[in-house]
Amino acid sequence: MAKIKKVGILTSGGDAPGMNAAIRAVARTAIYHQMEAIGIRHGYHGMINGHFKELKAYHVSDILQKGGTILKTARSEEFRTPEGRKLAYENLKKEGVDAVVVIGGDGSLTGARIFCDEYSDIPFVGLPGTIDNDIYGTDYTIGYDTALNTVVEAVDKIRDTASSHNRLFFIEVMGRDAGFIALRSGIACGAEAIFVPEVKDQAANLKSFLEKGFKRRKSSNIIIVAEGDDDGGAMAIAEKVKEDFREYDVRVSILGHIQRGGTPSAFDRVTASKLGFHAVEALMDDQKSVLIGMRSGEIVHIPFSKVIKMHKSVDPSALEMAEILSL
């Protein structure tokens, strides 16, 4: 394989705290090895429309602590088409980009895999950038830890008012297809119940659970609900129990996009930096079509085909532990 001279960097899909740290690590590692770092703005959309800009070391100064992504992000329907990917390829060749690092979630990595199957002469590697932590093969994704801390801080404050007013709070967190944020934040906050998409018909058991809690004279009840839960989300579940628990003032709080923003945690900064550094190292080692992940503290390379095909699910034993600890 010819020596890589220009490394493209893009962020795609939903933004996640720590993406800027990853951009910085990729750019500076590439520059250290006498390569040019090329920022591709607005994800695959920018690749199709030629939104390229060289990144010097000073361009990525003072961004470690910033949320979001300096390269911006977007979803691209055009990239889903062969015609769109052909335009993207032609622009990469025209710019002289001979390798690309994609920072994003499942959809972004799927796009990278398809592109690599069609145009194998430009190697792509991926970094797991999503607050949902639902990427197969890696223990943690960039942004997950920060999102958890944001949820925990919000729920702790909500519990203060729930205790003061004997309120039953249903708090909806992100996680349309995966319950990692709900489960881990629920354990951290001492939630009385946790609803995740991976477990069906949880609402059926909620009534008896809350009755037991009321008999024990609990001063508050916090129920964490992942937005993708089959029971319809926090609003729908709250409506179902209002009539049965008139002794509680039932309230709903939807945390929404507050979970995506904010200063990345130290853990996310270090994780993103480590993954970004090893992304360039992998490209120099002739790796392509792989996700750079972290498992048990060690860097791992997982083929895109495996990342897309396999499903990562929450730990059933953690769900059982959360139920026991909520007594």
RADA-V22823 format. One line per field, one symbol per residue. phi: phi as a letter, one per 40 degrees, with the letter a starting at -180 (. if undefined). A space follows every 50 residues. Layout:
BEGIN
phi: ???
END
This chain:
BEGIN
phi: .cccbbbcbabbgccadhccccddcccccccdcgbcbbcbcgfcccccbg cbacbcdccbcgbdcccgaccgaacbccccbdcccccccccccccgcbab bbbicdccccccccdcccbccbcbbbbcbaccfbccgbcbbchccccccc cccccdcccdccccbfbbbbbcbchcbabccccccccccgccabbbccbc fcccccdcccccccccgccabbbcbcccdcchgcccccccbdccbccbcc bbbbcfcdcccgcccdccccccccccdcccdccccgcafbccbbbfgbcb bbdddcdcccbbbccdccccccccccd
END
